[in-house]
Amino acid sequence: MRHQALRHPVWRGYALAIAAWAVAFGLRYGLAPWFPPGFPYLTFFPAVVLVAFYAGLRPAVLTATLSGLSAWWFWIGAPGFDLGVATLVAIGFYAFVVAVDIFFIVGMDKASRELAKEVERNAALAESRDILLREVQHRVSNNIQVVSALLKLEARAAVDPGAKKALADASARTGLVARIQRSLADAEQQTTAFQDLARSIVDDALTAAARDDVAVSISAGEVVLSAEEATPVVLIMLECVNNALEHAFPNRPGRITIALCDDGAVRTLTVADDGVGLSEEVSGEPRSLGLRITTALARQLGGEWSLRPASPGAIARLSWPSAPVTP
C-alpha cells in the first residue's frame, strides 16, 4: 500500500505523529476564541485518525497522548493538569474515543494487509498451478504424438491392406488428439475457439485427401469449447468430413458446410454436404469403425449423433448439453 511508505523507516511515523499534533494544537489554539466551551478535542481527533491510518499504532498513541495532555493543560478545567472529577471524566471520555478509533483503524489496516498478502499468495499458487497444468498438457500431447508416430511406423511395415489402413487411421486419430491437447496448452486456458481449430484441421484433411475441388465453410460465431468438449467434438467433426470426402464426392467437386450453434442449453454441430447422398438414415449400431467411434464420442458428451439424407447430399448432426456430461 502507498501509505506504508510512512512506516519505514520508523522515524517517519513518529515525525508524522509530532507534526500532526503540532498542526492540530496550532489550529485549536488559534481558534480558541471562537470555540464554545466543551470542544477541547475537536482538532485533535482528526490528527489521531490520520496518524493511525498512515503511520500505525505507536505513532497514533504518541499523537493521542500529546493531544490529550495539551487539551488537559489548556482547555479542560482550570489551567494546568486539573484533577477535578469533571476533568477526569472528560479525559476518560477522550481516552475511550481515541482508543476505539485507533483500535478499529489499526485493526482494519492489519486485516487489509493480511488480505493483500493472501491474495498475492493465492495468485502465486494459481500461476504455479497453471504452469504445472500446461506442462502436463504438453507432456500428454508429446506422449500421444509418440504413440501416433509408432502407429504410423507399424502402418508402413504392415503388409495386409486392411491392417495398413486401420493402423494409418489410428495414427491419424491419435495425432489429432495430441494436436487438440497442444492447442489447449498453447492457448494457456481451458477453452479453445472452435472455428479456428476446425479450420486448421479441415484444411489438413483436405490436403491429406488431395481434394482441392471441395470447398468447406465453417460458421461457429464466438462459441468456444471446453477441454472436456474439444477432443470428442473435433474428432466427430473430422470423422464426418472424412466420410463426406470419401463417399459424397467420388468423382466430382462439392461443398461441405460445418456449423456450430449454442442456444444456452444445447450445443449442436452439423456437417452437411451436397454429395450423392444416402439411401437411408444411419441408425442403430453403425458397422464401420469410424461411425462406431463417432457414436461412442457422442455418448461421452452425453449427446446424440445422427446421419441422415438431405436434399441434396447428407447431413450429420451432433447435439449435446452445454455443460457436457463426464463419463
Sequence and secondary structure as in RCSB ss.txt:
>XXXX:A:sequence
MRHQALRHPVWRGYALAIAAWAVAFGLRYGLAPWFPPGFPYLTFFPAVVLVAFYAGLRPAVLTATLSGLSAWWFW
IGAPGFDLGVATLVAIGFYAFVVAVDIFFIVGMDKASRELAKEVERNAALAESRDILLREVQHRVSNNIQVVSAL
LKLEARAAVDPGAKKALADASARTGLVARIQRSLADAEQQTTAFQDLARSIVDDALTAAARDDVAVSISAGEVVL
SAEEATPVVLIMLECVNNALEHAFPNRPGRITIALCDDGAVRTLTVADDGVGLSEEVSGEPRSLGLRITTALARQ
LGGEWSLRPASPGAIARLSWPSAPVTP
>XXXX:A:secstr
 GGGGGGSSHHHHHHHHHHHHHHHHHHHHHHGGGS TT TTTTHHHHHHHHHHHH HHHHHHHHHHHHHHHHHHH
SSSTTT   HHHHHHHHHHHHHHHHHHHHHHHHHHHHHHHHHHHHHHHHHHHHHHHHHHHHHHHHHHHHHHHHHH
HHHHHHH  SHHHHHHHHHHHHHHHHHHHHHHHHHHTTSSEEEHHHHHHHHHHHHHHHHT TTEEEEEE TT EE
EHHHHHHHHHHHHHHHHHHHHHT SSS EEEEEEEEE SSEEEEEEEE SS  SS B SS SSHHHHHHHHHHHH
TT EEEEEE SSSEEEEEEEESS    
